[in-house]
Amino acid sequence: MRERAINKNLTKEGQSLTMTPDWTAIRNEFPLLKNWTYLDVARKTAPPRCQELALQEYTRDIYENAGADAWSALNVAETRTLLAQLLGAKPAEIAFTKNTTEGLNIAAHGFDLKPGDNIVLTDLEHVANIWVWKHWEAKGVEIRYAEHRDGRLPLESFVAKMDARTRVVSTAYVTYGNGYRVDLPALGKVCRERNIRLVVDGVQAAGILATPLSELGADIIAIGGHKGLFGLTGSGLVYCREELVDQLKTPFIKAPVAAGSATARANINSQFDYVRIAHRFEFGNPNFLGVRVLRRGAEFLQSIGIANIEQRVRELTTTCLKLLKDAGLQTQTPSEWGQRAQIVNVVVPNADELMERLRDKNRVVVNVKDGMLRLSMSFCNNEEDLDKAIRAIKRELAA
């Protein structure tokens, strides 16, 4: 990474002076963008060069040092600390997982629910955040769905489904389809007042939105690493509020040990510890390669500044919405920044066919969700990407 070019976070007399990043230099860290107009980061990240370098250094260490660094448990612990700093949590609240679904699955089996209790999901959820909860229905627990209002999920949609037997609410922070952003702090406040657990699918927000996890009001947040965190598929993490860590109980979660015990002290940096931290949600050997790539991704994000990243994504999505309006194209994505993130959808006929033509004829990569074309952008994109994509959409629609 050429940090002098891309990182203008300077330190003077111990103070951090954050300047506007050099977005052109940063874009050059993404070789994929030289050949494609890539607006599909909500599916898979466009990998930066630091990801490639992490893969190379992992293999080189195994060849040259028999994995002394590549398979180091200390590196895993240090990566946990780095990600906690980036995301706004405590290291003890972070556990490594394979993906978002695994984190949600831990939550979906971790509460002691009774027949007659209910769980509130939403009707805009990714199927992964529905499947993991369905097992409760056979045990007499009702699953309810907060209903969207024109593609929005205001607080009232959740409250309308809550009652005295509601034990868990689970929702995406940013919905995968039209990109609506749920007001988690407001929802978390209501849940705390009613002693309801709030579980969140945070994969579309991590690495994009700057609000610390600890300020969102959630109890558990599951995050896959292959989107905004610039990790590999098969890597991710789950955040669990510290006060709740030792309360979750499932047949496949390690039983906690007393804080400060000999076991806790002896194994604090081991991948096989049994302590009262979120690490008890991990099983056996960690994904050493995946963790290493997450670490390099976190360092890259920190060098730019998460607040700078959010501002850049805000600018790009605002430009995208304006270009769509000027082109006479309809979107279901909110115009208010507080209700969106990096996703903008487009209402078009035959979206699947259009997606293929955009890729094959125009080298424009987008996606289709809920029958709509989905454009998703990161700070590595620029206004030219958006202009090219929307011109291609108009051209293909007119063909």
C-alpha positions as CSV (number, residue, x, y, z in Angstrom):
1,M,0.0,0.0,0.0
2,R,1.4,3.4,-1.0
3,E,0.3,5.1,2.2
4,R,1.9,8.5,1.5
5,A,-0.3,8.8,-1.6
6,I,-3.5,7.5,-0.3
7,N,-3.5,8.4,3.3
8,K,-3.5,12.0,4.3
9,N,-4.0,11.4,8.0
10,L,-1.1,13.3,9.4
11,T,0.1,13.5,13.0
12,K,1.5,16.7,14.5
13,E,2.5,17.0,18.1
14,G,0.4,14.0,19.0
15,Q,-2.7,15.2,17.3
16,S,-4.4,13.5,14.4
17,L,-5.1,15.9,11.5
18,T,-7.5,14.2,9.1
19,M,-7.5,15.6,5.6
20,T,-9.5,14.7,2.5
21,P,-8.1,11.4,1.2
22,D,-6.7,11.2,-2.3
23,W,-9.5,9.1,-3.8
24,T,-7.8,8.8,-7.2
25,A,-4.7,7.2,-5.5
26,I,-7.0,5.0,-3.5
27,R,-8.8,3.8,-6.6
28,N,-5.5,2.7,-8.0
29,E,-5.3,0.1,-5.2
30,F,-8.2,-1.8,-6.9
31,P,-6.9,-3.4,-10.1
32,L,-10.4,-4.8,-10.9
33,L,-11.6,-1.2,-11.6
34,K,-9.2,-0.9,-14.5
35,N,-11.2,-3.4,-16.5
36,W,-14.7,-3.2,-15.1
37,T,-17.3,-0.7,-13.9
38,Y,-17.9,-2.6,-10.7
39,L,-21.0,-1.6,-8.7
40,D,-21.7,-4.8,-6.9
41,V,-19.8,-4.4,-3.6
42,A,-23.0,-5.4,-1.7
43,R,-22.5,-8.9,-3.0
44,K,-18.7,-9.2,-3.0
45,T,-16.0,-6.7,-2.4
46,A,-13.7,-5.4,-5.1
47,P,-10.4,-6.6,-3.6
48,P,-7.7,-4.0,-2.9
49,R,-4.0,-4.8,-3.4
50,C,-3.6,-5.3,0.4
51,Q,-5.7,-8.4,0.1
52,E,-3.4,-9.9,-2.5
53,L,-0.3,-9.0,-0.4
54,A,-1.9,-10.7,2.6
55,L,-2.3,-13.9,0.6
56,Q,1.3,-13.7,-0.6
57,E,2.8,-13.1,2.9
58,Y,0.7,-15.9,4.4
59,T,2.1,-18.4,1.9
60,R,5.6,-17.1,2.0
61,D,5.7,-17.4,5.8
62,I,4.6,-21.0,5.6
63,Y,7.3,-21.8,3.0
64,E,10.1,-19.9,4.7
65,N,9.2,-20.0,8.5
66,A,7.0,-23.2,8.8
67,G,4.0,-21.0,9.6
68,A,5.5,-19.3,12.7
69,D,3.7,-16.1,11.8
70,A,0.9,-17.4,9.5
71,W,-0.4,-19.7,12.1
72,S,0.2,-17.5,15.1
73,A,-2.6,-17.3,17.7
74,L,-1.1,-13.9,18.8
75,N,-1.8,-12.5,15.4
76,V,-5.4,-13.6,15.7
77,A,-5.7,-11.8,19.1
78,E,-4.1,-8.7,17.6
79,T,-6.5,-8.7,14.6
80,R,-9.4,-9.0,17.1
81,T,-8.1,-5.8,18.8
82,L,-7.7,-4.0,15.5
83,L,-11.2,-4.9,14.2
84,A,-12.6,-3.8,17.6
85,Q,-11.0,-0.4,17.2
86,L,-12.2,0.0,13.7
87,L,-15.8,-1.0,14.4
88,G,-16.1,0.6,17.8
89,A,-16.3,-2.3,20.2
90,K,-14.2,-4.1,22.8
91,P,-11.9,-7.0,21.8
92,A,-13.8,-9.2,24.3
93,E,-17.0,-8.5,22.3
94,I,-15.6,-9.8,19.0
95,A,-15.5,-13.4,17.8
96,F,-14.4,-14.7,14.4
97,T,-16.9,-16.6,12.3
98,K,-17.3,-18.0,8.8
99,N,-19.9,-15.5,7.7
100,T,-22.9,-13.4,8.6
101,T,-25.2,-16.5,8.8
102,E,-23.0,-18.2,11.4
103,G,-23.2,-15.2,13.6
104,L,-26.9,-15.0,13.3
105,N,-27.1,-18.7,13.9
106,I,-25.3,-18.3,17.2
107,A,-27.8,-15.7,18.3
108,A,-30.8,-17.7,17.0
109,H,-29.9,-20.6,19.3
110,G,-28.5,-18.7,22.3
111,F,-31.7,-17.5,24.0
112,D,-33.9,-19.5,26.4
113,L,-37.3,-19.0,24.7
114,K,-40.6,-20.6,25.9
115,P,-43.8,-21.7,24.1
116,G,-45.9,-18.6,23.7
117,D,-42.9,-16.3,23.3
118,N,-42.5,-14.5,19.9
119,I,-39.6,-13.3,17.7
120,V,-40.0,-10.2,15.5
121,L,-38.2,-10.3,12.1
122,T,-39.1,-8.1,9.1
123,D,-40.5,-8.7,5.6
124,L,-37.4,-7.2,4.0
125,E,-34.9,-9.7,5.5
126,H,-32.4,-11.7,3.6
127,V,-33.4,-15.3,3.8
128,A,-30.3,-16.0,6.0
129,N,-32.0,-14.1,8.8
130,I,-35.2,-16.0,8.5
131,W,-33.9,-19.6,8.2
132,V,-31.8,-19.4,11.4
133,W,-34.9,-18.6,13.5
134,K,-37.4,-21.0,11.9
135,H,-36.5,-23.9,14.3
136,W,-38.3,-22.0,17.1
137,E,-41.7,-22.5,15.5
138,A,-41.6,-26.2,16.2
139,K,-41.0,-25.3,19.9
140,G,-44.1,-23.2,20.2
141,V,-42.5,-19.8,19.6
142,E,-44.2,-17.5,17.1
143,I,-42.3,-15.7,14.4
144,R,-43.8,-12.3,13.4
145,Y,-42.8,-10.0,10.6
146,A,-42.6,-6.2,10.9
147,E,-44.2,-5.0,7.7
148,H,-42.4,-2.4,5.5
149,R,-44.1,0.8,4.5
150,D,-43.2,1.6,0.9
151,G,-39.8,-0.1,1.3
152,R,-39.2,1.6,4.7
153,L,-39.1,0.0,8.2
154,P,-39.8,2.9,10.6
155,L,-39.8,2.2,14.3
156,E,-43.5,2.0,14.3
157,S,-43.4,-1.1,12.1
158,F,-41.5,-3.0,14.8
159,V,-43.5,-1.7,17.7
160,A,-46.7,-2.7,16.0
161,K,-45.6,-6.4,16.3
162,M,-44.2,-6.3,19.8
163,D,-46.1,-7.3,22.9
164,A,-45.4,-8.6,26.4
165,R,-44.2,-12.0,25.0
166,T,-41.7,-10.6,22.5
167,R,-38.2,-11.8,23.4
168,V,-36.1,-11.1,20.4
169,V,-36.1,-8.6,17.5
170,S,-33.8,-9.3,14.5
171,T,-33.3,-7.1,11.6
172,A,-30.8,-6.0,9.0
173,Y,-29.1,-2.7,9.7
174,V,-29.1,-2.0,5.9
175,T,-31.5,-4.0,3.9
176,Y,-30.0,-6.0,1.0
177,G,-32.6,-4.9,-1.6
178,N,-33.4,-1.2,-1.7
179,G,-30.7,-0.3,0.9
180,Y,-33.0,1.1,3.5
181,R,-31.1,1.8,6.8
182,V,-33.0,0.9,10.0
183,D,-32.7,3.4,12.8
184,L,-31.0,1.0,15.2
185,P,-30.4,3.4,18.1
186,A,-34.1,4.2,18.3
187,L,-35.0,0.5,17.9
188,G,-32.4,-0.5,20.5
189,K,-33.8,2.0,23.0
190,V,-37.3,0.5,22.7
191,C,-35.9,-3.0,23.0
192,R,-34.0,-2.2,26.1
193,E,-37.0,-0.6,27.7
194,R,-39.0,-3.8,27.1
195,N,-36.2,-6.2,27.9
196,I,-36.1,-7.5,24.3
197,R,-32.9,-8.7,22.7
198,L,-31.9,-7.0,19.5
199,V,-30.0,-9.1,16.9
200,V,-28.7,-7.4,13.8
201,D,-27.4,-8.4,10.4
202,G,-24.7,-5.8,10.0
203,V,-22.9,-7.0,6.9
204,Q,-24.0,-4.2,4.6
205,A,-22.9,-1.5,7.0
206,A,-19.6,-2.6,8.3
207,G,-16.7,-0.7,6.8
208,I,-19.2,1.8,5.3
209,L,-21.0,3.5,8.2
210,A,-19.0,5.1,10.9
211,T,-21.3,4.8,13.9
212,P,-19.5,2.5,16.5
213,L,-21.2,-0.9,17.1
214,S,-21.4,-0.1,20.8
215,E,-23.6,2.9,20.0
216,L,-26.2,1.1,17.9
217,G,-28.1,-0.4,20.8
218,A,-27.8,-3.9,19.6
219,D,-27.0,-7.0,21.6
220,I,-25.5,-9.1,18.8
221,I,-24.4,-8.0,15.4
222,A,-23.3,-10.5,12.7
223,I,-20.9,-9.4,10.0
224,G,-19.5,-11.3,7.0
225,G,-16.0,-10.2,6.1
226,H,-16.3,-10.3,2.3
227,K,-18.0,-7.0,1.7
228,G,-17.0,-3.6,3.3
229,L,-14.3,-5.2,5.4
230,F,-12.3,-6.4,2.4
231,G,-12.0,-9.9,3.6
232,L,-12.3,-13.3,2.0
233,T,-15.5,-15.3,1.7
234,G,-15.6,-17.7,4.6
235,S,-14.5,-15.1,7.1
236,G,-16.4,-12.7,9.3
237,L,-17.1,-11.8,12.9
238,V,-19.9,-11.5,15.4
239,Y,-20.2,-8.7,18.0
240,C,-21.8,-9.6,21.3
241,R,-22.4,-6.9,23.9
242,E,-20.0,-7.7,26.8
243,E,-22.7,-8.0,29.5
244,L,-24.4,-10.7,27.4
245,V,-21.4,-12.8,26.4
246,D,-21.5,-15.3,29.2
247,Q,-25.3,-15.6,29.1
248,L,-25.7,-17.1,25.7
249,K,-26.1,-20.9,26.0
250,T,-26.4,-23.4,23.2
251,P,-25.2,-27.0,22.8
252,F,-22.4,-25.9,20.5
253,I,-21.1,-22.9,22.4
254,K,-18.3,-23.4,24.9
255,A,-19.3,-23.0,28.6
256,P,-17.8,-19.9,30.2
257,V,-15.3,-20.0,33.0
258,A,-15.0,-17.6,35.9
259,A,-13.3,-14.3,35.0
260,G,-9.8,-14.1,36.2
261,S,-9.5,-17.9,36.7
262,A,-6.3,-19.8,35.9
263,T,-7.9,-21.1,32.7
264,A,-8.8,-17.6,31.6
265,R,-5.3,-16.2,32.4
266,A,-3.4,-19.1,30.8
267,N,-5.3,-19.1,27.5
268,I,-6.1,-15.5,26.8
269,N,-4.3,-15.4,23.5
270,S,-4.9,-19.0,22.5
271,Q,-7.3,-20.1,19.8
272,F,-8.6,-22.7,22.3
273,D,-9.5,-20.5,25.3
274,Y,-12.7,-21.0,27.4
275,V,-13.0,-17.5,28.9
276,R,-15.8,-15.1,29.5
277,I,-15.4,-13.2,26.3
278,A,-17.0,-13.6,22.8
279,H,-14.1,-15.9,21.9
280,R,-16.1,-18.7,23.4
281,F,-18.3,-18.6,20.2
282,E,-15.3,-19.8,18.2
283,F,-14.6,-23.5,17.5
284,G,-11.2,-25.1,17.0
285,N,-8.6,-23.7,14.7
286,P,-9.5,-20.2,13.4
287,N,-9.4,-19.3,9.7
288,F,-5.8,-18.1,9.9
289,L,-5.7,-16.9,6.3
290,G,-9.1,-15.2,6.5
291,V,-8.1,-13.5,9.7
292,R,-4.9,-12.2,8.2
293,V,-6.8,-10.7,5.2
294,L,-9.3,-9.1,7.5
295,R,-6.4,-7.5,9.4
296,R,-4.9,-6.0,6.3
297,G,-8.3,-4.8,5.2
298,A,-8.9,-3.2,8.6
299,E,-5.5,-1.5,8.4
300,F,-6.4,-0.2,4.9
301,L,-9.7,1.2,6.2
302,Q,-8.1,2.8,9.2
303,S,-5.5,4.5,7.0
304,I,-8.4,6.2,5.1
305,G,-10.6,6.9,8.0
306,I,-14.1,5.4,8.4
307,A,-15.7,8.8,8.7
308,N,-14.1,9.8,5.4
309,I,-15.4,6.5,3.9
310,E,-18.9,7.2,5.0
311,Q,-18.8,10.7,3.6
312,R,-17.5,9.5,0.3
313,V,-20.2,6.8,0.0
314,R,-22.8,9.5,0.9
315,E,-21.5,11.7,-2.0
316,L,-21.5,8.8,-4.5
317,T,-25.0,7.6,-3.6
318,T,-26.3,11.1,-3.7
319,T,-24.8,11.6,-7.2
320,C,-26.3,8.2,-8.2
321,L,-29.8,9.2,-7.2
322,K,-29.5,12.5,-9.1
323,L,-28.3,10.8,-12.2
324,L,-31.1,8.3,-12.0
325,K,-33.7,11.1,-11.6
326,D,-32.2,13.0,-14.5
327,A,-32.3,9.9,-16.7
328,G,-36.0,9.4,-15.8
329,L,-35.3,6.1,-13.9
330,Q,-37.2,5.2,-10.8
331,T,-35.6,4.0,-7.5
332,Q,-37.0,2.7,-4.2
333,T,-34.0,3.9,-2.3
334,P,-34.6,6.7,0.2
335,S,-33.2,10.1,-0.6
336,E,-32.3,10.9,3.0
337,W,-28.8,9.8,3.9
338,G,-29.9,8.7,7.4
339,Q,-32.1,6.1,5.7
340,R,-29.6,4.6,3.2
341,A,-26.0,3.5,2.8
342,Q,-24.2,2.2,-0.2
343,I,-27.1,0.5,-2.1
344,V,-29.3,2.2,-4.7
345,N,-31.8,0.1,-6.6
346,V,-33.4,0.8,-10.0
347,V,-36.9,-0.2,-11.1
348,V,-36.6,-1.7,-14.5
349,P,-38.4,-4.4,-16.5
350,N,-36.7,-7.8,-17.0
351,A,-34.0,-7.0,-14.5
352,D,-32.2,-10.3,-14.8
353,E,-31.8,-10.0,-18.5
354,L,-30.6,-6.4,-18.2
355,M,-28.0,-7.3,-15.6
356,E,-26.5,-9.9,-18.0
357,R,-26.5,-7.4,-21.0
358,L,-24.8,-4.8,-18.8
359,R,-22.0,-7.3,-17.9
360,D,-21.6,-8.9,-21.3
361,K,-21.9,-5.9,-23.6
362,N,-20.8,-3.0,-21.3
363,R,-18.5,-4.5,-18.7
364,V,-20.8,-3.0,-16.0
365,V,-21.3,-5.3,-13.0
366,V,-24.4,-4.8,-10.9
367,N,-26.9,-7.2,-9.4
368,V,-30.6,-8.0,-9.1
369,K,-32.5,-8.3,-5.8
370,D,-36.2,-8.5,-5.3
371,G,-36.7,-8.1,-9.1
372,M,-34.9,-4.7,-9.1
373,L,-31.5,-3.8,-10.5
374,R,-29.1,-3.1,-7.6
375,L,-26.2,-0.7,-7.8
376,S,-23.8,-0.7,-4.8
377,M,-20.8,1.4,-4.5
378,S,-17.7,1.9,-2.3
379,F,-15.2,4.7,-1.8
380,C,-13.1,3.2,-4.6
381,N,-15.8,4.1,-7.1
382,N,-16.1,7.5,-8.7
383,E,-18.7,9.6,-10.5
384,E,-17.5,8.3,-13.9
385,D,-18.5,4.8,-12.9
386,L,-22.0,5.9,-12.1
387,D,-22.4,7.9,-15.3
388,K,-21.2,5.0,-17.4
389,A,-23.5,2.6,-15.6
390,I,-26.6,4.7,-15.9
391,R,-25.9,5.6,-19.5
392,A,-25.5,1.8,-20.2
393,I,-28.8,1.1,-18.4
394,K,-30.6,3.7,-20.5
395,R,-29.1,2.4,-23.7
396,E,-29.9,-1.2,-23.0
397,L,-33.5,-0.3,-22.0
398,A,-33.9,1.5,-25.3
399,A,-32.5,-1.4,-27.4
